[in-house]
C-alpha cells in the first residue's frame, strides 16, 4: 500500500534589509520584521556565536558577490 503524500503549504518572504527571498513551511506572525541570518549578525555582531570557519565562509561569499557586481557594472 502506498502512502499518501502530504502537500505542505509554502510561504515566501523577503528579508527587509537585503531583499533575499526565503521560503518556509510555517507562516510568519510578522513578515515585515523578518531578517536573514546574515543581516541579523551584521546588526548584532556582539551576539555572533558562530564558529570561525562559518564566519570566514560568509565573508568570502559576500566578497565574491561584491566583486561580481563590480565586474557587471564595469561592462
C-alpha positions, 0 to 999 in steps of 0.5 A: 500500500502506498502512502499518501503524500502530504502537500505542505503549504509554502510561504515566501518572504523577503528579508527587509534589509537585503531583499533575499527571498526565503521560503518556509513551511510555517507562516510568519506572525510578522513578515515585515520584521523578518531578517536573514541570518546574515543581516541579523549578525551584521546588526548584532555582531556582539551576539555572533556565536558562530564558529570561525570557519562559518564566519570566514565562509560568509565573508568570502561569499559576500566578497565574491558577490561584491566583486561580481557586481563590480565586474557587471557594472564595469561592462 
